[in-house]
Amino acid sequence: MTQQEHSLTTLVNRSAGIDETSKAEDVLALLDTLEAFKTRLKEIDAAFKEQMIDWINANGDLVIGTKRYYVGSTKRTKPADNEALAIAAVTACEGDFAAFAEVLSANAFKPGACKHLLGDEWGQHFTVETVDDIKTGKPKKSVQMIDTKFLK
């Protein structure tokens, strides 16, 4: 067994050992370890992707079953000017706001910014849904974190 496998195995075992009777410091220590693993894994992934680029450039596309890995340019599409785009879209829709709404992405509006802008009217325009666990049908639980340095 490699050191990496041992470390992952140890991490899995530590995680399996956490329950409602565990000490807070054990839970926090595992949380810190997981965060460090995730950070390191992202670093490894980024470095490996750079190595893959070099490999593909030297050897050609990598094909595994129906998947083909190739080197391409990273592209990101975003509006050049949100205000001008909104005006152009509304104009092109000739005031048909249903048609305008169709060109918006799923999360075109920032809930927090809209809450500040709309105040009490916010609830008329947003719904907050509890996500159900597909296995149990009950509300899905997740660990959430709030950083008090960002609270006003």
C-alpha positions as CSV (number, residue, x, y, z in Angstrom):
1,M,0.0,0.0,0.0
2,T,1.4,3.4,-1.0
3,Q,1.7,6.3,1.4
4,Q,-1.1,8.1,-0.4
5,E,-3.4,5.1,-0.1
6,H,-2.5,4.8,3.5
7,S,-3.3,8.5,4.1
8,L,-6.6,8.2,2.2
9,T,-7.5,5.0,4.1
10,T,-6.6,6.7,7.4
11,L,-8.8,9.7,6.4
12,V,-11.7,7.4,5.5
13,N,-11.3,5.6,8.8
14,R,-11.1,8.8,10.8
15,S,-14.3,10.1,9.0
16,A,-16.1,6.8,9.7
17,G,-15.2,7.2,13.4
18,I,-16.9,10.6,13.8
19,D,-20.4,10.5,15.5
20,E,-22.4,12.5,17.9
21,T,-20.2,11.4,20.8
22,S,-17.0,12.6,19.2
23,K,-15.0,15.4,20.8
24,A,-15.3,18.8,19.1
25,E,-11.5,19.0,18.7
26,D,-11.6,15.6,16.8
27,V,-14.3,16.9,14.5
28,L,-12.4,20.2,13.9
29,A,-9.1,18.3,13.3
30,L,-10.7,16.1,10.7
31,L,-12.4,19.2,9.1
32,D,-9.0,20.9,8.9
33,T,-7.4,17.8,7.4
34,L,-10.2,17.5,4.8
35,E,-9.8,21.1,3.8
36,A,-6.0,20.6,3.4
37,F,-6.6,17.5,1.3
38,K,-9.1,19.3,-0.9
39,T,-6.7,22.2,-1.4
40,R,-3.8,19.9,-2.2
41,L,-5.9,17.8,-4.5
42,K,-6.9,21.0,-6.5
43,E,-3.2,21.8,-6.7
44,I,-2.3,18.3,-7.9
45,D,-5.2,18.4,-10.5
46,A,-4.0,21.8,-11.9
47,A,-0.4,20.6,-12.2
48,F,-1.6,17.3,-13.8
49,K,-3.7,19.2,-16.3
50,E,-0.6,21.2,-17.3
51,Q,1.3,17.9,-17.8
52,M,-1.6,16.5,-19.8
53,I,-1.4,19.5,-22.1
54,D,2.3,18.8,-22.7
55,W,1.6,15.1,-23.3
56,I,-1.3,15.7,-25.7
57,N,0.8,18.3,-27.6
58,A,3.5,15.7,-27.9
59,N,1.4,12.6,-28.5
60,G,-2.0,13.7,-29.9
61,D,-5.4,13.4,-28.4
62,L,-6.0,10.9,-25.7
63,V,-9.1,8.7,-26.3
64,I,-10.6,6.4,-23.7
65,G,-13.8,4.8,-24.8
66,T,-16.2,7.6,-25.9
67,K,-14.2,10.3,-24.2
68,R,-11.6,12.3,-26.1
69,Y,-9.2,14.6,-24.3
70,Y,-7.6,17.3,-26.4
71,V,-6.0,20.7,-26.0
72,G,-8.3,23.6,-26.6
73,S,-8.5,27.3,-25.7
74,T,-10.3,28.1,-22.4
75,K,-13.2,30.3,-23.2
76,R,-15.5,32.3,-21.0
77,T,-18.5,34.2,-22.3
78,K,-19.8,37.1,-20.4
79,P,-21.6,40.4,-21.3
80,A,-19.4,43.3,-22.2
81,D,-21.8,45.7,-20.6
82,N,-24.7,44.4,-18.6
83,E,-26.7,47.6,-18.8
84,A,-26.3,48.0,-22.6
85,L,-27.2,44.3,-23.0
86,A,-30.3,44.6,-20.9
87,I,-31.5,47.6,-22.9
88,A,-30.7,45.8,-26.2
89,A,-32.5,42.7,-25.1
90,V,-35.6,44.5,-23.9
91,T,-35.7,46.6,-27.1
92,A,-35.3,43.5,-29.3
93,C,-38.2,41.8,-27.3
94,E,-40.3,44.9,-28.1
95,G,-41.2,45.2,-24.4
96,D,-42.3,41.6,-24.1
97,F,-40.9,40.8,-20.6
98,A,-41.8,37.1,-20.9
99,A,-39.5,37.0,-24.0
100,F,-36.9,39.0,-22.1
101,A,-37.0,36.5,-19.2
102,E,-36.4,33.7,-21.6
103,V,-32.9,35.1,-22.5
104,L,-31.8,35.3,-18.8
105,S,-29.8,32.5,-17.3
106,A,-31.2,30.5,-14.4
107,N,-29.6,32.8,-11.8
108,A,-29.5,36.1,-13.5
109,F,-30.5,37.9,-10.4
110,K,-28.3,37.9,-7.3
111,P,-30.6,37.1,-4.4
112,G,-28.6,39.1,-1.8
113,A,-28.3,42.2,-4.0
114,C,-32.0,42.0,-4.9
115,K,-32.9,41.7,-1.2
116,H,-31.1,44.9,-0.5
117,L,-32.7,46.6,-3.5
118,L,-36.3,45.3,-3.1
119,G,-36.5,45.2,0.7
120,D,-39.9,43.7,1.8
121,E,-40.9,43.0,-1.9
122,W,-38.0,40.5,-2.2
123,G,-40.2,37.6,-1.0
124,Q,-42.6,38.2,-3.9
125,H,-39.9,37.5,-6.4
126,F,-37.8,34.7,-4.9
127,T,-38.6,31.3,-3.4
128,V,-36.4,29.5,-1.0
129,E,-36.8,25.8,-1.3
130,T,-35.5,23.1,1.0
131,V,-33.7,20.4,-1.0
132,D,-35.0,16.8,-0.2
133,D,-32.7,13.9,0.1
134,I,-33.5,11.6,-2.8
135,K,-33.0,8.5,-0.7
136,T,-35.2,9.4,2.3
137,G,-37.5,12.1,0.9
138,K,-36.7,14.2,4.0
139,P,-35.0,17.6,3.9
140,K,-31.3,17.1,3.0
141,K,-28.9,18.1,5.8
142,S,-25.6,19.7,5.0
143,V,-22.9,21.3,7.0
144,Q,-23.0,25.1,6.5
145,M,-20.6,27.7,7.6
146,I,-20.9,31.4,8.2
147,D,-17.9,33.7,8.6
148,T,-18.8,36.4,11.1
149,K,-16.2,38.7,9.6
150,F,-18.5,39.2,6.6
151,L,-21.6,40.0,8.7
152,K,-22.7,43.6,8.9
